[in-house]
């Protein structure tokens, strides 16, 4: 009853850890520290339903306020952790408080990658990571406004989809040769490029932003040797893990806090979960995942390990993106060299791309194709071998594919 667990980070992983700890019978005290003023909330809807206005702020929150009171979890919000003393087992906060801990969970997530070009500090240039970012961006979505989206990844394309539907003039600048290049197959990229262009979005591939122009406020973007007029810009060029707190105290970090299969660091009293971590994936490779699935599942395993119920973490990763009326659902991790089998016709706006590796299903990308995603995820978990011609045959229902 006297044991105290401190959680640094009030996000998806932190909230899940609280729920799992109490469900597993942990009766000690729990303190959660978050640098935002909000209790844990969902981030994926920010660039989708919340930005469009379809989802109210209250519906973003993961748990009602009563949950934390009932779970006897003390929330310290609007305060950041400044340092950790592993010898004394204490955490120093930005408001001067010092918290003692018996076990510590680092769930600090990630932060946006800033663009290092001239003019990047001009007014009108936005990033999207939290509620406040969306609240600042949304007023600029006036009909006829010119929006420059830097980065053709999930965030950039989701924002572009919302903006163009609001009558905003949208140009996407992507430094690579296709959209979502780091996340999806060429077939999926090509499909989404067609969809965005049909909606009126200008996509400029192989185009790197060189500078933002304007005296005080953004007026143009210089990219690919040309100048493009812009009223506002959204920069979505990825995120970086918030690992500095752990690195400063001497624990191993390699583009993420290194943890084992139980979400444990090298210090037996310190655990980590979510975007900020690097762990050994199902394929045996060190990976850092930026997803709700990883935050939830890894936090569960961290909480279990904290109460002595060590269970290896090896769930199938999954991701999703909502753009227009299309739901892209991905399970597994694709690799260069995978054999790609397309099931269904992209023109139907309902199809899937399966990735085969050494004959087994390694990943699936499903567009408005829930059965393919659901069954595909199970095939990945089972490391199933399926003949490519059978996967491609739409006369065979997915439930009968094996």
N, C-alpha and C positions, 0 to 999 in steps of 0.2 A: 504493500500500500504506500510505502514511502518512496518508491522508485519514481523518477521523473524522466519523461521522454520529451525532448525539445525538438520541434520540427521547424526548420528554417525554410520558408517558402510556402505561401498560402495559395497554392494552385491546385490543379487536378490531383497531382500525386499526394500533396499534403492532406487534402480532404479524404482521399481514399485510405491513406494510412490511419487516420483517426478512426474511420469507420471499421477497418479491419482489426485494429488494436482492441477496440471495445467488443467487437463481435467475438474475438478470440479470448475474451475474459481478462484482458489487462486492466487492473484496478488502480494503478498508480496515477499520478498526475500527468496531464498532457498540456504542453504550451505550444502554440503555433504562432510564428512570427512572419508577417508579410509586409513588403515595402509599399504596397498599394493601400488605398483606404478602403478597399472592398474585400469582403469575405471571398473565399474561393469561387470562381465562376468559370464558365465554359469560354474558351477562346475561339474554337472553330467557327461559331456563328458570327463572330465579329465582322468578318469580311464578306459575309453572305446575308443572312436574314436580319441581323442587327443593323448592318449598314444600310440595307434597303428599307428599314423601318417595319419589316414584317414581324419582327420579334422585339418585344418590349424588354427594357433593361432588367426588370424584375425576374424575367424568365431565364436570364443568363446564369443566375446563381445556382450552384450545384446542390446546395442544401439550404433549407430554411434556417433562419437565425436560431430557432428553437433546437435544431439538431446539435449545435455546439454547446448550448446550455445543458441539454440532456446528456450529452457525451462528456460533460465536465471537462471541456477543452477550453482553455483560456486563449482568446484571440488577442494578439498584439499587432495592430494594423497601422500602416503609415510609418513603420519603423523598419530599418534594415539592420542586419547583423554586420558588425564591423570587423570582428576578429574572434578567433576560437583559441582557447588555451587548453591543449589536450592533456597537459599534466594536471591542471586544476579542475578540468572538465567544466569549463565555463564558456559562455558566449557573451561577448560584449556588444551591446546594441547602440545604435546611433543616438538614442536619447539618454545615454549614460547608464542605463540599467545593465546589470550583469546577471545572467541566468545560469544557475548550476544545472547540470544534466547527468543522468546515469547512462542514457543512450541518446544519440543525436542522429536525426535524419536530415540530410541535405536534399532539399527539393527545390532548388533555386531556379530551375528551368533555363531559359535562354533569353537572349536579347537580340534586337534587330542588328544586322550588319550595316554600318554607316557607309555611305558612299564617299570616297575620298577625292572629290573633284572641286575645282573652284566654284564658288557660289552656292555650295551645299547648305549654307546657313541662311539663305534667303527666306523670307516669309512666303508661305504658299507651298513649301516642300514638306511632305508628310511621310511618316512611317506608320505601320499598323501592327501593334502588338497588344494594346490594352483598350479598355473602354474609353478612356480619355482620348486616345488617338482617333477612334471612330467619331466621337463627338466633335472633334476638331475638324475632321475631314468632310463630314457629311454636308455642312452648310455650303461648301464649294460646288456641290453637284447641282448647279443651276442649268436650266436648258440653254444650250449654246456655249456653255463654258468649255474651255479646252484643257483636257486632262492628259498629262504625260505620265504613263506608267513605265517605270524603269524596272525591268525584270519580268520575263514571261513564265513565271512559276505559278504555283497554286494561288498565292495571295494576289499577285498582279492580275491574273486572269479573272479571278473571282470579283475583284474590284472593278475591272473593266466591264464585266457582264452587268453588274449593278448599275454602273455609271451610264453605259450606252442606252440602257432601258429608260433612264431618266432624261434622255435627250442630250447628254453630254457628248462632246466631240472627243473621242478617245484615240490616242496613239500609244502603242506598246513598243518599247525599245528592248530588244533581246540580243545579248552579245553572242549567243550561240546560234546554230543554224536551224533550230526548231524550238517550239515552246515546250515547257516542262521536260526538257531534255534529260535532266538528271533523275527524273522520277518515272517516266513512262516510255513505252516503246515508240518507235517511229510511226507505227500505224495509228496509235492513239494521238500522237502529236499532230499528224496530218489531219485527222478528223476534227480536232478542236481548232486548228487553224482555219479550216473551212467554215466552221460554225461561227467563229468570231468575225471573220471577214464578211460573212453573210449578214451579220447583225450590224455591220457598219464600223467595226473596229479596224483601225489601220495597224498592221503588224509589220514592224521593221526588223528583220532578222540580220544576224551578223553585224549588228549596229551597236557600238559602245558609246555610252554617254560620256562626253568629254568635259562638259561644264554646264552650269546653270547660269543664265544671264538675267540681269535686272539690277536696278539701283538699290532698292530696299526690298521690293517684292519681286517674285519670279515673273518674268515676261517671256522667256524663251529657253529652250534646251538646245545645246549644241551637241550633235551626235552624228557620227559617220561623216564628219566634214561638212555637215549642213546645219542650218539654224531652223528650229521648229518653234513656232509661237506656242506659248502655253500660259495658262492662268494659274493652274495648280499642278502639282506632281505628287505621285505616290511611288516611293522607292520600296521595292520588295526584292532584295537581292540576297535573301537568306538570313540566318540567325547564327549566333555564336553562343556556346554554352557558358553559363555563369559558374565558372569553376575557380575563380580567383581566391575565394575564401578558403577553399581546401588546399589549393596550390601553395598559398602563403604559409600554411602550417606544415608543409613538407610531405603531404601525401601525393601519390602519383596521379598526374593528370596528363592525358594525351588527347587533345581536342575533346575533352570530357573527363569527368572524374572516373577513374578506373575502379570498377567493382567486379566482384565475382558473381557466380550464378545465384547467390543468395542476396545480392545487393549490398554486400559488405565491402568496405574499404580495407586498407591495410591496418587501420586502427579498429580493433574488435568492438569498440563502443560507438563507432561512427558508420552510418549507412547512407546510401544515396539512391535516388530514384528519379526517373523522368528524363527530360531533354538534356539535363546537365551531365548525364552519365555515359560512359563507354563500357560495354560489356561484351562477352563472347556470345555471338548469335547462334542460331540453329545450325548454320553451316560451318561453325567453328571459327569464324572470322570475327575480329574485334569490330564492333559497330556502335554507332551512336544514333539512336532513333528519335525523331522529332514527331511524336504522335500521341494522341489521347490514349490509344491502346497501350503503348509502352508505359506511359505515366501511371495508368491504372494498375496494370498487371505487375509492373516492377515494384510499385508501392505496396501492393498486397504481399509480395514475397519479402520485401524489407520488413514489413510489420510482423509477418510470421517468424522471420529470423529473430526479430527483437524479443519475441516471447518464447524462443527456443524451439520453434517448429520449422526447422530448415527444410524448404522445398525448392528444388531447382527451378529457375525461371527459363522457360523455353517455348513460350507461346508464339504462334504464327503472327507476325506483324500485319496490321491492317491500317488503311488510310482511306480518306474519301475527299471528294471535292464536289461542290454544287455550283454549276455554271448554267445560267438560263434554266431550261427545263430538264437538264441533264444531270444525272447523279453518277459520278465516276467512283467506283469502289474497287480498291486494290487490296489484295492479300499476297503475302510473301514478298520477297525481294528479288527483283530482276537483276540479271548480270549480262554483261557483254558476252555474246557468243551463244546465248540461249536460242533454241529453235522456237519461233513464234508461230502459233497456230491461231488463225482468226475464225471465230465461230459466229455466224450471222453476217449480215450486210451492214456496213457503216451507214449507208444511205437510209436505212430503216431507223436510225438513231437508237438502235437496240442491238448491241453486239458485245463480244468479249474477245480479248486476246490472251491466250494461254502461253506461258513460258515453260518449255520443256528443257530439262537439264539432265543429261545422261538417261533420257527416256522417262524420267519422272516429272510430275507437275511441280514446278518450283514457285510459280507466281501466276496470278490472274489479274487482269484489268477488265472490269466490266462496266459498260456504259448502259444505264437503264436496264440492266440485266441481272436482277437479284438472284435468280436460280443459279446462274453461272458463278456468281460471286460466292454464294453460300456453299454450293457443292465444291467449287474450286478451293475454297478455304479448307474444307475437310480433306480434299485430295492432297493438299500441301502438307497438312498435319500428318496424314498417313503415309507421306512420301510415296504416293501411289504412282504406278506406271500405267499410262493410258496411251494406246496407239493414237497418233496424231489424226489419222483419218476418222477415227471415232469421235474425237473431240470436235472436229469440224462439221460433223454430220448433224444438222439441226433437226433431222427427222427422229433422232434419238433423244428423248427427254433427258435433261441433266440428271434427274434422280436415277436414271437407268444407265448412266454413262459408264459405270464400272461393271 
